[in-house]
Amino acid sequence: MLVGLITVYSHQECTLKDVAGGYGTVFRIGQSLPARVLERAKGHLAALPSPVLGYLARQATEAGHEVRAFDVRRGAAGDDPLPEVDLALVLTSLIDATAERAVMAELRARGTRVIAFGSYATQRPGQYIGAADVVIEGEPEALGARLFDAKLEGAVQAGFVDDLDALPFPSWDAFPVARYRYALLSQRGTTLPVSGVRGCAFGCGYCPFRATSKFRQRSPENVVEEVRRLKERYGVRGVAFRDPLFNLDEDRVIALADGLAPLDVRFSGEMRADRLDRDLLARLRDAGLRSLELGVESVDLGLLTRQKRQPPSMQQIENIVEAAHDLGVRVIANFMMGLPEDDEAGIRATVAWAKELNTFAVQFTVATPYPGTSLEGLLGDRDPAPEAYTGWEPLFDHPTLAPDELRSLREWAYVSYHARPRYAIHFAQQAARAMLD
Ligand code: SF4
């Protein structure tokens, strides 16, 4: 049987599928020329498949099937032809849900069996019942070879994989590996994703990872062995860890650093500043860490605490950013604007702090009421279209900020951040260092 692993895209802007808990994001920040330039630049930065596709490719191959991967584009840029396969496994996301349903319906109309899986199918299976033959709630890998059983029908409770180390390593043989990249990480050569941790042990109320998964982590030995095989088989230069939180457990992180160091690969990870210090960062840098993503969110730590976040202190964040800059680790600082108690003064103070930190890259997302999070209730009677959940769009009635005010603060944050000479100097220094690395 020919199994197609299908990812549907319907937006022109940079779309990332395995962020925001697998709901996906679309980088759309404004209409001005500088905003459009930034949007375009981000599109060139990264192209990575969702790790779950690699796992399913391996399982399908082990079950004796042939596998091919397809990106199917729908929308203004034109429609890609439908893949000719016997079984279509379609990755679901909130951001492209409408186009995914349409592609599923077209495939079924042609007689192709369709299975929907992923975070949005898990949270809202009803969105795909009727469009697909089978809708998986949970992690499809948990079903093993049963996933390919023709008797499977309707909504299927797959649950979660208990022992991630027991899964066979992902296979990328059926994917256009040479096209995958993450420019912040490896200037030259291919980058592939690795999923070492699923879910998160923390409980930030607004975080979609809490809603779509449960916390588990693989042993460091198992992760290192996967990276070793990625290098051996695909010659990867970079590994993008897709863990919601890479550094929960210091002993595990040290074991990972020690295991990765001899492999001579570059890697990235999302970390908490309060679980790092200069020594650990230096050890990770020696092991290949070149890009560090930090959840900073807001300068108003009380506002974050009331959203059930345990925020690192400003001093911890400043210390880690300074250490990373000294060591040549490029930092992406993530901020969120528009939480219910946020206001214009708070947003301007947060952006001022972002400029002080002056990291290599920033994200100023807008608080989004994702399904299953504590912000969902703020929608009231509103029912935005799935496509509106870009991660950068105001979707609920904010007590002090009208949607257009929030949009213009978002655009101002990006444009004014990147238009500073101090930022240009730092960017050039880090980029030059990366080229020599
Ligand atoms: S620490 Fe990060 S990944 Fe974990 S719940 Fe909070 S925002 Fe989500």
Residues whose N, C-alpha, C, O or C-beta is under 5 A from the ligand:
A	BS01	SF4	C200 F202 G203 C204 C207 F209 P244 L245
